[in-house]
Amino acid sequence: MKNKKITHLCILVLFTTIILPTCTPTPQQEFSLKNTLTIFLLNNEKGHYFCFPVQYIGDFQIQSFEYSSGSVTIGEYEILLKREDVNISAYLDETSDEYGNSDSLFNLIYLEENSNILLSKMDEPLESENMYNYYYIFIERYINEDEMKNIISEYEKGNVYSKLYIQYDLVIDNEPQAGSGFMDDFELYYGLPLDTTWFPADLDFFKFKYLQK
C-alpha cells in the first residue's frame, strides 16, 4: 500500500464498577454496556438495537466497505450479525485535520439495509486534496423480542461478561484490505441511563445522530 497515514479510531474506556439493581428487568426497560465504546445498545421507536460506530481518518480514500460477518455474545448467548440482518451507513467529512477537527458536516455516501444497497458513492472522486478525510461508518443490528428475552435471561443468571466480533473488507486507494475489523469485550448492566458527558470528542457525530432527542 502507499505510504498513507491511516488512523482507525476504536476506543475502549474503563469505568468504575457499578452495583447492579436487584429488580428483574423487562424488555421495555434499559440495559447499557460497560467498559466499551465500540458497541452501544440503544432503543428507538422500532425497538432495541446494537450500534457499532467505526471511524477512519487519513489522507486516503475508502472506495469500498463490504461487511462480512460478526457476532455479539451476551454471557453464553450468541447473536449472529449476518449481513442480511444489519444496516450500514457511511458518512464522510473531506475537510478534517488529522485529529478529526472540522467545521464542515458529514455527508452520507453509502447506505445498505439488510444487504440491499440503496446508495453507493464511496468511490466517487473526492473534492478536497489538501485535507484529511474523516469516515464515520455505522453498523446497526435490531434485536427481536425473543433475542431480548434471552439477553435478559443471561443477565438474570449473572452472565454479564460479553464479547463482540466484527469483520469487513475495505478498498483503500485501489488496494484491497481484506479481513479488517475489531474485537472487544464488555459487561452488561441494567437500570442506569447512558451517560455521555465523558465521551471523547470523536464521538460527537455519533451523539448527534443517535442520541439527540
N, C-alpha and C positions, 0 to 999 in steps of 0.2 A: 504494500500500500504506500501511497505517497506519504511524505513526512508531514502529516497533518496533526494538529493538536486536537484530540478528541477527548471530551470530558463527558462521562456518563455519571449523572448525579443520582446516587442511590443511597439515601441517608438512613442510618439506624441510630435511634436515640433511646437511651435507657432512662427509666423513670423510677421514682421511689415506689416501693411496693404499696399497693392499695388493698385494704381489707375488703373482701367480697361480702356483699349483703347475704343474709341467711334466707331471705324470702325466695320463693320459687318464681323464676321468670316465665313470662308468657310470650308468644310470638309477636305481640304488639309492642312489647317493651324493648328497651335498647341495650345492646351489647356494644362494647368498644374493644379495640385490640391494643394491647400494651406492648411496649418495647419495640415498636416498629413504625416507620413512616413509608414503607413500601407497599402496604396494603391497608385499606380502610373498609370498614363495614358501615354502610350508610343506609338511609331509608328515605324514600320519596313516595309520591302518590302511586307508583307502580309496585312498591314493595321494598324488601331488603335486597341489597346487592353489594358485592365486593367491587372496589375500585382500586386499580393499580396504576399510579402515575409513573411514567418513565420519561426521563429528561436527558437530552444530549445538547452540548454546546461546543461549537468549534468552527473553524474556517473551512468547512466542508459542506457537502450536500448529501443528505439522506435521500436517495432516489427511490427506495423501496423499503417497506416494512411489512413483513409477512409473518403473522402469528402462527406458531406451530403447535404448542401444547402447554399444559400446565396442570397444577393441582393445588388445592388447599386442603390440608389435613388438620381438622379440629379434634384434638385428643386422638382417638382411634378411628374417627370418621373422616373418610376421604371424599372430597368433592372434586370431580374432574372438571377441568377448564378446557373443554373441547372448542375448537374454532367455531363450530356451528352454534355454540351456546353463548358466545361473547360478542360484545360490541366494542369497536375500536374507533377512536377519533384522534387525529393528529393535527397539531397546530404548529405554526412557525412564526417566529419573530426574526426578521432578517437584519435588524439594526441593533443587536445586542453587543455588549462588550464581553470579554472573556469570563466575567463573573455573572452574567445574566442580567445586568442592569440595562434598562432601555426605557425610552419614553413612548415607544410605539406599542401597538396592540398585537396579540397573536391572531393569525388568520387560519381558518380551517382549511387544510389541504388534503385531508384523507378522511373518509367515513365508511365504515363497514359495520353492518348489522347482521349477526347470525350467518356469517360467511358470504353475505351479499354486499358487494362493493357498490356504494352509492355515489362516492366522489373520490377521484384519484388525480391529484395534481402534484404529487411529490417530486416527479421527475421533470417538471417544467423548469425552464431557465430561471435562475434567481435574479432579482433586480439589483441587489447590492453586492459589490465585490470587495469592499474595504471594511466591512463589519463582520462580527461573528453571527452565526445562525443558531438560534435557540429553538430546539424542537421539544414540544411537550406532547406526549402520547399517552392517552388514557385507554386502559383496558377495563371493561366492565363485565361482570357476570352476575345476573339476577339469581336469587335464591327462591326456590319454590317452597310451599308450605311444609312438605314432608322433610325437605332438607333443613329448614329452620327448626323443626321439631327435633331432628337428630342433633343439631348443634346444641339445643337446649338440654337434651339428654346427656350429652358429653359434659356440659357444664355442671349439671346436677350430680354427675358421678365424680366430679373433681378433675376431669381430664381437660385441663385448660391449656396445657402446653401444645402449641400448634406450629405448623410449618407451611411454607409457601414455595412453589417452584413455577417459574415462567420461562418459556423458551420461544425464541423468534429468530427470523433471518432478516438481515439487513443488506442493502446495497449502498455503499458509501463511495461517492466519486467513481462510479463504474466498477467498483471492486466488491464482490460478494463477501459478506461477513456472516457465514452460516453458523448456527449454534450459539447465537448471542442469548442473553437472558440473565436471570438472577435467582438466588435462593435466599430465604430469610426464615427466622423463627420468631415466635411471638407468643403472647398469652392472651386468652380470652377473659374479659371481665365484664361485669354486668351492673347496671344501675346508675352509672355516672355519665353525664354528658361529655361530648368531645370538647376538650379544652384546646383552643387553637392559639392562645396567647403566646406560647413558647415556640410556635412553628418558625422555622428558618425562613428567610425572605424568599428563597427559591420556590416555596410552596404557595406564594401569593396567588398565582393564577389558579392553582387547584382550589384554594379557598374561594376565590371569586366565582369559579364555575360551579362548584358543588355545594358550598356552604353558605352562600349569600341567600338570605330569605327575601 
